[in-house]
Amino acid sequence: MKELFDSLSARCSKLTTNKYSTSFSIGIRLLHEDFRKPIYAIYGFVRLADEIVDSFHEYDKAKLLEKLTHDTYAAIEDGISLNPILNSFQFAVREYKIEPYLIETFLKSMEMDLYEQTYTREEYESYILGSAEVVGLMCLRVFTDGDTELYEMLKPYAMKLGAAFQKINFLRDMKADFQGLGRTYFPNVDMTRFDETTKASIEREIREDFYQGYLGIKQLPAKSRFGVYVAYRYYLSLFKKIKQTPSAQILTERIRIPNEQKYALFVRSFIKHRLHLI
């Protein structure tokens, strides 16, 4: 029966999330159980595309991404895929009416990673839109659970939160992106002269995104608010640690939050949640 394969597909998406991201795994577990499966499905799909452009260096990445794109649209149209990750994703797309342009925009950003080495301001904003902001909107479709009016109201905030998360990822992964993949995402930045002034300018941009994103979190339905808030708190902690790290050190190591600090953060967030302080 297809229900068995669908269940297996959902488990594959969950396993993918747990394997690749401790922080997002914690956040998803704190969502209402109705939302966990579709959010795992979205993350699994996004992770699959990201791995193609970031990791599969021994293979024709352009060909693999093209095949993923084709198979994704076929899965959504057919309502099934033999790829468990895509089968799980198509369910979320069809169930929550995730717009095709969000998926298309995301995949275009992944394609940019195949060719772009440095970014202009326009290309940077386009990449942020596709790699982060529209992913936030996919999740928002789930969180608003068919409430179109609420979805439209919260769209700008979800996009800002996604942008903040992605820009922090850029700072966290700067060493790997620049030295390992030859990428420079931040526009008009000479990585050989990355200094405190440049870092502070980027941080100001992130701080404003965070502020707007938090305003949206406070307006989310109760079933999703706590899980998203925990992800926000994790990234805020990571952001604070990056701000305290000298610019030269950013280029030599990946900044991390130890697991014990993540769990402590969860406890503090839970207390604030129960006291209605979010």
N, C-alpha and C positions, 0 to 999 in steps of 0.2 A: 504494500500500500504506500502511496506517496507520502502519507503522514509520517511514516517511519523515516523516509529519506529527508523530509523537511526537518524533522527533529535532529537527524544527524547533521544536516546543513547548519542549523542553528548552533549546535555544539561546536562545529568547526569554526564558526565566526567568533564564538566566545573564547575558544582555545587560542585563536589568533590574537585576540585582544589581550588575554592574560599573558601570553608569551612575549608580546612586544611592549606592553605599557602597564606597569604597575599602577601608576597614578590614575589612568583612565579606567582601569579595571575596578579600582576602589570606588571611583565616582559612579560608575554604572551600577555597581552592586547596591548603591544607596538610592537609586531611582526606584519608583514604584515598579513592582514586578511586571506590570503590563508593558512597560517601556524598555525593559532590559534587552529582550530579544531583538527588537528593531534597531536599537542603538549599537548593540554588538554587530549586527549585520552591516550597518553603515561603516563602523570602524574597520571591520574585516575587509570590506571592499576598498576603502581608502588605503589601508595598509598594503593590500595586494598591489595596487597601482604604484604606490610609493616605493615598494621593494623593487619593482621592475626598473625604475629609473635610477635608484640609488645603489642597488646591490648586484644586479645580474650582469656584471661587467664582461663575463666570458661569452655572453650571448648577444644576439642582435636585439637590443632593447627596443628599438623603433618597431621592429616586427612584432615583438611580444606585446607592446602597448597597443599596436593596431589590432592585434587579435583580441586582446582584452576588451577594447572598445567595441569591436564587432560582437563579441560574445555577450557583453553586458546588455546591449540594446536588444539582441535576440532573446536573451533571458527575460527581459521585461515584456517584450511583445508576446512571447510564448507562455509566460507564466511558469517557466521551469528552466533549469540548467543542470547539466551533469557535473558542472563545477560547483561544489557545495557552497563556496563563498558567494558565488554569483546567484545561486538558487536562494540563499538566505537574503541577499540584497534585493533581488527582484520582488520578494514577498513584501519587504519593508516599503519599497517604492510604490507598489500597487496598493498596499493596504492604507498607506498614509498620504497617497496622492502627491508624492514628491515630484516636482516639475522636471521635465526632461532637460530644460536649459541649465538647471543646477548641475546635473551630471555632465552635460556637455562642457560647461565652463570649468568644472573640476578637471576633466580629462585634458582640456587644452593647456591647463597649467602644468600637468604632468608632462605633456609633450614639450613644453618650454624647457624642462629640465634635461631633455635629450640634447639640446643644442646651445642654449644660452650659457654664457660664462659670466658676463657682467650685465647689469640691468640699468636702464634709464629709469627715471621716476615713473614714467608711464608704464613701462614694462613691469616694474616693481609692484605698482598698484594693481596691475592686471594679474600678476602672479598671486598676490595676496588674496584678491577676490576669488580666484579659482581654487587655490590650495587650502584656503582657510574659511573665508567668509561664507561661501556657498555650502561648505560642510556644516557650518553652524546653522545655516538655514534648513538643511536636510534634517538635522536633529530637532530644530524648532518645529518642523512639521509634525514630528512625533510628539514633542512635549505639549503642543497645543491641541493635539488629538481631535482634529476636525474643526476646531474653532477658528474659522478663517479671519474673523475680525481681530481676534487676539494675535494671530500669526502676523497679520499686516502691521499691527501696532508695535510688535516686538522685533520685527525684522532689523531695523537699524542697530538695535542694541546687540542682537545676536551676531551681527556682522562685525561689530566693534570688538566683541569678546573673542571671536575667532581670530581676528587680526592680531589682537594682543598676544594670544597664545602662540601664533605662528612667528611673530617677531621675536618673542622670547626664545623660541626654538632656534631661530637664526643666530641669536647671540650665543646660546648654549652650544650649538653645533658649529660655530664659526671655524674652529680648527679643522674639523673633518670636511666641511663644505669647501673651504678654500684650499687646504693642502691636499686633501684626498680626492675631491671631485672637481677642483678648479672653478668653483662657483663663488660669485660675490653677489649676494642678493641686495644689500643696501645700496641705493643709488648714490653715485658721485662720491664713493668711498674708496680711497686707495688703501688696500689691505696691508701694504708694506709700510704705511704710515698711520695705522689705526691708533688713535690716541684718546686721551680723556675727554677732549672737547667733542670729538666725533661720537664717542660712546654716550656722553651726556645728552647730545642732541637726539640720538635714537631713543634713549630712555624717556625723554620728555614726551615723545610721540607715543610710546607704549603706555605711559602713565595716563594720558588722556583717553586712550582706547579702553584701558582698565576701568576708568571712572564711568564711562558710558556703558560698558558691559555690565557692571555691577547694578546700575539702575535698572537694567533689564532683568537681571536675576531676581530682584525683589518683586517683580511683577509676574514671574512664572507661576503656573499652577503648583499647588502644594506637592503633587505627585512627582514633580521633576525638580523642584527648587533646591532641595538639599543636596542631591547628587551633583548638580551643576555648581552649586556653591562650593562644594569640596574641591572640585576641579579648579575653580577660580582661586581658592585659598592655596592650593598646591602651586599654581603658577605664580601667584603673588609672592609666595615664599621663595620660589626660584628666582623671581625678578629681584627681590631684595638682596639675595645672595650675589647675583650678578652685579648689582649696583655697587656692592662692597668689594668686588673683585677688580683689581687693576686691569686696565685695558690690555697691557702686555700679556697678562696671565690668561685672558680670554682666548688669545691666539695659540696658547700652548696646552690647554687642557679643557676637558668637557666638564662644565659645572653641574653638580648633581645634588639632590636632596637625599640623604640616606633614608633607608626604609623605616628605621625607628622614628625619624623625624616626621615622615609621612603619616605614620600611625598616630603620633602625638597630635599632629595637625588635625587628623580626623576626630580625635576625642574633643579637642577644643571647638571644632566646628559643630559637633553634635550638641555640645552644651549650649552654644549660641542658638542653634536651631531649636532646641527644646525650650529655651527661654524666650523664643520669638524675637531674637535680636538680629536676625538676618534682614 
